[in-house]
């Protein structure tokens, strides 16, 4: 009898999207088995994309991190919230708008690539939108300028609402607390582009491309509510309908969900044709 290679769930998908923090690594260490898992997926013919909510570095920076833990990666395989925000802002017609972008130089460069005019140092009343990455770069001066711009009518966008991310010493503040401080001071609610919202997955589809197969995303932060799943088709067939332009609000009840099968007809998840979610571990 011939030896047969046993089918794996990933064999159904053309592209596998992997979270970084808490799923592939807890920097500076790889999650045990993750380099081998990525190598196995590639050997089975899957293309790999790496998604991260951490707004501190750009694609090249995260590709270098992956190389250091034994996972070969090109910048073109990494999708960041900076890239996702650029895709969102370009599509929403903000090219040429004056933007106050708060974050690291790497984050600012990725967002401004949407064709925005850099509003750093400008009169807050002349700023059209405020974009918050969420890092220790946000100080009193930046918060004051953002507050005045928002209360003068600027729109607010953020990388994501994650409250913490894992480190070897324990959880550390992620982007969410920084964004929350701007929302409170500015009196407005931000539109976010990172997981679990749709824009970062749309950016992944544009950046990585999609053939006749489907894409699947792995990783789940426990503070993301399971009820948010209908808001973001984490994987989709290239034949599926294009994503909605309306970004749903983030529900409030945290829970953990790890669906293992396709949604049944009539269920809340059934509206995203050709989609499914694989949930595993913490992510950022």
C-alpha positions as CSV (number, residue, x, y, z in Angstrom):
1,X,0.0,0.0,0.0
2,X,1.3,3.4,-0.9
3,X,2.1,5.8,1.9
4,X,-0.4,8.7,1.9
5,X,0.1,12.1,3.2
6,X,-2.6,12.8,5.7
7,X,-4.7,15.9,4.8
8,X,-4.4,18.8,7.3
9,X,-7.0,21.6,7.8
10,X,-4.5,24.2,6.3
11,X,-4.5,22.2,3.0
12,X,-7.9,23.8,2.2
13,X,-6.4,27.3,2.2
14,X,-4.1,29.1,-0.2
15,X,-2.9,31.7,2.3
16,X,-2.5,31.3,6.1
17,X,-2.3,34.6,8.1
18,X,-0.5,34.3,11.4
19,X,-0.5,36.6,14.4
20,X,2.8,37.5,15.9
21,X,2.8,38.4,19.6
22,X,1.7,35.5,21.6
23,X,1.2,33.2,18.6
24,X,4.5,33.1,16.7
25,X,6.6,34.7,19.4
26,X,6.7,36.4,22.8
27,X,9.5,38.7,21.9
28,X,12.4,38.0,22.0
29,X,11.6,34.2,22.1
30,X,9.7,32.1,19.6
31,X,6.7,30.3,20.8
32,X,7.8,26.7,21.0
33,X,7.2,24.9,17.7
34,X,6.3,28.0,15.7
35,X,9.3,28.0,13.4
36,X,8.7,24.3,12.6
37,X,4.9,25.0,12.1
38,X,5.6,27.8,9.6
39,X,8.1,25.6,7.8
40,X,5.6,22.8,7.6
41,X,2.8,25.0,6.2
42,X,5.2,26.3,3.5
43,X,6.2,22.7,2.7
44,X,2.6,21.9,2.2
45,X,2.3,24.7,-0.3
46,X,0.6,27.4,1.8
47,X,1.6,31.0,1.4
48,X,2.2,32.7,4.7
49,X,1.3,36.2,5.8
50,X,2.1,37.7,9.2
51,X,-0.4,40.1,10.8
52,X,0.4,42.3,13.8
53,X,-1.4,44.9,15.8
54,X,1.9,46.2,17.3
55,X,2.3,49.6,15.7
56,X,5.9,50.3,16.7
57,X,7.7,48.9,13.7
58,X,7.2,48.7,10.0
59,X,7.1,45.6,7.8
60,X,10.8,45.4,7.4
61,X,11.3,45.6,11.1
62,X,9.0,42.7,11.8
63,X,10.5,40.6,9.0
64,X,13.9,41.1,10.7
65,X,12.4,39.9,14.0
66,X,11.1,36.8,12.4
67,X,14.5,36.1,10.8
68,X,16.1,36.3,14.3
69,X,13.8,33.6,15.7
70,X,14.4,31.3,12.7
71,X,11.5,32.1,10.5
72,X,12.5,33.4,7.0
73,X,10.2,36.3,6.1
74,X,10.1,39.1,3.6
75,X,8.6,42.5,4.4
76,X,6.0,41.8,1.7
77,X,4.7,39.0,3.8
78,X,4.0,41.2,6.8
79,X,0.8,43.3,7.2
80,X,0.9,46.0,9.9
81,X,-1.8,48.4,11.3
82,X,0.2,51.2,9.6
83,X,-0.4,49.5,6.2
84,X,-4.0,48.8,7.0
85,X,-4.6,52.4,8.0
86,X,-3.0,53.6,4.8
87,X,-5.3,51.3,2.7
88,X,-8.4,52.5,4.7
89,X,-7.6,56.2,4.5
90,X,-6.7,56.1,0.8
91,X,-10.0,54.3,0.0
92,X,-12.0,56.7,2.1
93,X,-10.6,59.6,0.0
94,X,-8.2,61.2,2.5
95,X,-5.3,61.6,0.1
96,X,-4.0,65.1,0.5
97,X,-5.6,65.6,3.9
98,X,-3.5,67.1,6.7
99,X,-2.9,64.4,9.3
100,X,-1.4,64.5,12.8
101,X,0.1,61.0,13.0
102,X,1.1,60.0,16.5
103,X,3.5,57.1,16.8
104,X,7.0,55.9,16.0
105,X,8.8,57.1,12.9
106,X,8.1,53.7,11.3
107,X,4.4,53.9,11.9
108,X,4.2,57.5,10.8
109,X,5.9,56.7,7.5
110,X,3.5,53.8,6.7
111,X,0.4,55.9,7.4
112,X,1.6,59.0,5.5
113,X,2.2,56.7,2.5
114,X,-1.5,57.0,1.9
115,X,-0.7,60.4,0.4
116,X,-1.4,62.4,3.5
117,X,0.1,65.8,4.3
118,X,2.2,65.7,7.5
119,X,0.4,67.9,10.1
120,X,3.1,67.7,12.7
121,X,3.7,71.2,14.0
122,X,0.7,72.6,12.2
123,X,-2.1,74.7,13.8
124,X,-4.5,72.1,15.4
125,X,-7.4,73.9,13.7
126,X,-6.0,73.1,10.3
127,X,-5.7,69.3,10.9
128,X,-8.2,67.1,9.1
129,X,-7.5,63.9,10.9
130,X,-5.6,62.5,13.8
131,X,-4.1,59.0,13.6
132,X,-3.0,57.2,16.8
133,X,-0.5,54.4,16.6
134,X,-0.3,53.8,20.4
135,X,3.1,53.7,22.0
136,X,5.2,55.5,24.5
137,X,5.8,58.2,21.9
138,X,2.4,59.7,22.9
139,X,3.2,62.4,25.5
140,X,1.5,65.5,26.9
141,X,2.4,67.7,23.9
142,X,1.0,65.2,21.4
143,X,-2.1,64.6,23.4
144,X,-2.7,68.3,23.7
145,X,-2.4,68.9,20.0
146,X,-4.6,65.9,19.2
147,X,-7.3,67.1,21.7
148,X,-7.4,70.6,20.1
149,X,-7.6,69.2,16.6
150,X,-10.4,66.8,17.4
151,X,-12.4,69.4,19.3
152,X,-12.0,71.6,16.2
153,X,-13.6,68.9,14.0
154,X,-10.8,66.5,13.0
155,X,-11.6,62.8,12.4
156,X,-9.9,60.2,14.6
157,X,-8.4,56.9,13.5
158,X,-6.4,54.4,15.5
159,X,-4.3,51.3,15.0
160,X,-6.3,49.0,17.3
161,X,-7.9,48.7,20.8
162,X,-5.7,45.9,22.3
163,X,-5.3,46.6,26.0
164,X,-2.1,44.6,26.5
165,X,0.4,42.4,24.7
166,X,2.5,39.6,26.2
167,X,6.1,39.9,27.3
168,X,8.3,37.4,29.2
169,X,7.8,39.6,32.3
170,X,4.0,39.8,32.0
171,X,1.5,41.9,30.1
172,X,2.4,45.4,28.9
173,X,0.2,48.2,27.7
174,X,-0.6,47.9,24.1
175,X,-2.2,50.5,21.7
176,X,-5.6,50.5,23.2
177,X,-4.8,52.6,26.4
178,X,-3.1,55.3,24.3
179,X,-6.0,55.5,21.9
180,X,-8.5,55.6,24.8
181,X,-6.7,58.6,26.3
182,X,-7.1,60.5,23.0
183,X,-10.7,59.5,22.6
184,X,-11.5,60.7,26.1
185,X,-9.7,64.0,25.7
186,X,-11.0,64.6,22.2
187,X,-14.5,63.6,22.9
188,X,-14.8,61.4,19.9
189,X,-14.7,57.7,19.1
190,X,-12.0,56.4,16.7
191,X,-12.3,54.2,13.7
192,X,-9.6,51.4,14.1
193,X,-7.9,49.4,11.4
194,X,-6.2,46.5,13.2
195,X,-7.6,43.2,14.4
196,X,-10.3,42.2,14.9
197,X,-11.7,44.9,12.5
198,X,-12.0,44.4,8.8
199,X,-9.4,46.9,7.3
200,X,-6.3,44.9,8.2
201,X,-7.7,41.8,6.5
202,X,-8.6,43.8,3.5
203,X,-5.1,45.1,3.4
204,X,-3.8,41.5,3.7
205,X,-5.9,40.5,0.7
206,X,-4.5,43.5,-1.3
207,X,-0.9,43.0,-0.3
208,X,-0.7,39.2,-0.4
209,X,-3.1,38.7,-3.3
210,X,-5.7,35.9,-3.5
211,X,-6.1,33.3,-6.2
212,X,-8.9,30.7,-6.4
213,X,-8.2,29.5,-2.9
214,X,-9.1,31.0,0.5
215,X,-7.3,32.7,3.3
216,X,-7.5,31.7,6.9
217,X,-6.3,33.7,10.0
218,X,-5.1,32.2,13.2
219,X,-4.8,33.8,16.6
220,X,-7.3,35.3,19.0
221,X,-6.9,37.8,21.8
222,X,-9.1,36.8,24.8
223,X,-10.3,40.4,25.2
224,X,-11.7,40.3,21.6
225,X,-15.4,39.3,22.0
226,X,-16.6,36.3,20.0
227,X,-19.5,38.4,18.9
228,X,-17.1,40.5,16.8
229,X,-16.6,37.6,14.4
230,X,-19.3,38.7,12.0
231,X,-17.5,42.1,11.7
232,X,-14.4,40.6,10.1
233,X,-14.2,37.8,7.6
234,X,-10.8,36.6,8.7
235,X,-10.5,34.5,5.6
236,X,-12.3,34.6,2.4
237,X,-12.4,33.2,-1.1
238,X,-11.3,35.6,-3.8
239,X,-14.8,34.8,-5.2
240,X,-16.5,36.3,-2.2
241,X,-18.2,39.6,-2.2
242,X,-16.0,42.6,-1.4
243,X,-15.9,43.8,2.2
244,X,-18.4,46.4,3.5
245,X,-17.2,50.0,3.8
246,X,-19.1,50.3,7.2
247,X,-16.8,49.5,10.1
248,X,-18.9,47.9,12.9
249,X,-18.4,49.0,16.5
250,X,-16.5,46.7,18.9
251,X,-18.8,44.8,21.2
252,X,-18.1,44.9,24.9
253,X,-18.4,41.4,26.4
254,X,-15.0,39.6,26.4
255,X,-15.0,35.9,25.8
256,X,-13.0,33.2,24.1
257,X,-14.1,31.3,21.0
258,X,-12.4,28.7,18.9
259,X,-14.8,27.6,16.2
260,X,-13.7,24.4,14.4
261,X,-16.3,24.2,11.7
262,X,-18.1,26.3,9.1
263,X,-21.1,28.3,10.4
264,X,-24.5,26.7,9.8
265,X,-27.0,28.4,7.5
266,X,-28.8,31.1,9.3
267,X,-26.2,31.6,12.0
268,X,-24.7,35.1,12.5
269,X,-21.4,34.0,10.8
270,X,-23.1,32.6,7.8
271,X,-23.2,36.0,6.0
272,X,-19.5,35.9,5.2
273,X,-19.5,33.5,2.3
274,X,-16.4,31.3,2.2
275,X,-15.1,32.4,5.5
276,X,-14.0,30.7,8.7
277,X,-11.9,31.5,11.7
278,X,-9.2,29.5,13.4
279,X,-8.6,30.7,16.9
280,X,-5.5,30.0,18.9
281,X,-3.6,31.8,21.6
282,X,-3.1,35.5,22.3
283,X,-2.2,37.9,19.5
284,X,-1.0,41.3,18.6
